[in-house]
């Protein structure tokens, strides 16, 4: 199953091979299990939110609050190569999550397009100069987590 996301008019579309399989969305949501390092769902934010709320409720109702707490919903605009790597190797999501939280991966603003990418990605010199992050600062205002 060759699934990958591509940008179409600045929106994310999931493709299976060369065929689009989903409606375009502005942001991608990923539902991950932090403890197991597994990607459970990806795509539409509303559907992913409904899925995680349902799963967490079932875990809690069954007396498994820790399993419910391990599920995390990440929503934002992320680099295509990172999203697609999560799909190719479902356990890569743990690395993606850690890099996202640390600020190594920067979510993209809603008005990001490939044409404006140079204004959002730092030059190698800027990246090296900015390798120290204050943990008290917010990683990125465009990133939202829900645990």
C-alpha positions in Angstrom: 0.0 0.0 0.0 1.8 3.1 -1.3 0.2 5.9 0.7 1.7 9.4 0.7 0.6 13.0 1.2 1.0 15.6 -1.5 0.2 19.3 -1.5 -2.6 20.4 -3.9 -3.3 24.1 -3.9 -1.5 24.4 -0.5 -3.7 21.7 1.1 -2.8 18.1 2.0 -4.2 15.3 0.0 -3.6 11.6 0.7 -2.7 9.5 -2.4 -2.6 5.8 -2.9 -0.2 5.4 -5.8 -1.3 8.2 -8.2 -4.9 8.3 -7.1 -6.1 10.9 -4.5 -8.1 9.1 -1.8 -9.1 12.0 0.5 -10.5 15.5 0.3 -8.0 18.2 0.7 -7.3 19.5 4.2 -5.5 22.5 5.6 -3.9 20.6 8.5 -2.9 17.1 9.2 -3.7 15.3 12.5 -1.7 12.3 13.7 -2.9 10.1 16.6 0.1 8.4 18.2 0.7 6.1 21.1 3.7 7.6 22.9 4.4 4.5 24.9 4.2 2.0 22.0 5.5 4.4 19.4 2.7 3.6 17.0 0.8 5.8 14.5 -2.9 4.9 14.9 -4.6 7.5 12.6 -3.7 10.3 10.3 -5.6 12.8 8.2 -8.7 14.9 8.9 -8.5 16.7 12.2 -12.2 16.3 13.1 -12.2 12.5 12.4 -8.9 12.0 14.3 -10.2 14.0 17.3 -13.4 11.9 17.4 -11.3 8.7 17.1 -9.0 9.6 20.0 -11.8 10.8 22.2 -13.7 7.5 21.7 -10.6 5.4 22.2 -9.6 7.3 25.4 -13.1 6.9 26.8 -13.1 3.2 26.1 -9.7 2.8 27.8 -10.8 4.8 30.8 -14.1 2.9 31.1 -12.2 -0.4 31.0 -9.9 0.7 33.8 -6.9 1.4 31.6 -6.3 5.1 32.2 -2.6 4.8 31.4 -3.4 3.6 27.9 -5.7 6.5 27.4 -3.0 8.9 28.6 -0.5 7.5 26.2 -2.6 8.5 23.2 -1.8 11.9 21.8 -3.4 14.0 19.0 -1.0 16.3 17.1 -2.5 18.7 14.6 -0.8 21.2 12.4 1.0 21.8 9.1 4.1 19.7 8.9 6.7 19.1 6.3 5.6 16.5 3.7 8.7 14.4 4.0 8.1 14.0 7.8 4.5 13.1 7.4 5.2 10.6 4.6 8.1 9.1 6.6 5.5 8.4 9.4 3.4 6.6 6.9 6.2 4.6 5.5 7.6 3.4 8.8 4.8 3.7 11.3 7.2 3.6 14.3 9.0 6.7 13.0 6.3 8.7 14.6 8.1 8.5 17.9 11.1 10.2 16.4 8.9 12.7 14.7 7.1 13.5 18.0 10.4 14.0 19.9 11.8 16.2 17.1 8.6 18.2 17.0 8.4 18.7 20.8 12.1 19.7 20.9 11.6 22.3 18.1 13.9 20.5 15.6 10.9 20.1 13.3 9.0 23.3 12.9 5.3 23.2 11.9 4.4 25.4 9.0 2.0 28.4 9.1 -1.4 28.1 7.4 -0.3 30.4 4.6 2.8 28.2 3.8 3.1 27.1 0.2 6.1 25.6 -1.6 6.7 28.9 -3.3 7.1 30.7 0.0 9.1 27.9 1.7 12.3 29.9 1.6 10.8 32.4 4.0 10.0 29.7 6.6 13.0 27.4 6.5 16.2 28.8 8.0 19.5 28.9 6.1 22.1 26.4 7.4 23.8 29.3 9.2 20.6 30.3 10.9 19.8 26.8 11.9 23.3 26.4 13.5 23.0 29.7 15.4 19.5 28.7 16.7 20.4 25.2 18.0 19.8 26.2 21.7 16.2 26.2 22.8 14.8 27.6 26.0 12.4 24.9 27.3 10.2 27.6 28.8 9.4 29.0 25.4 6.6 27.7 23.3 7.9 25.5 20.5 5.6 27.0 17.8 2.3 28.9 17.9 1.0 26.8 15.0 1.4 23.5 16.8 -1.4 22.1 19.0 -1.2 19.0 21.2 -4.0 17.2 22.9 -3.2 14.5 25.4 
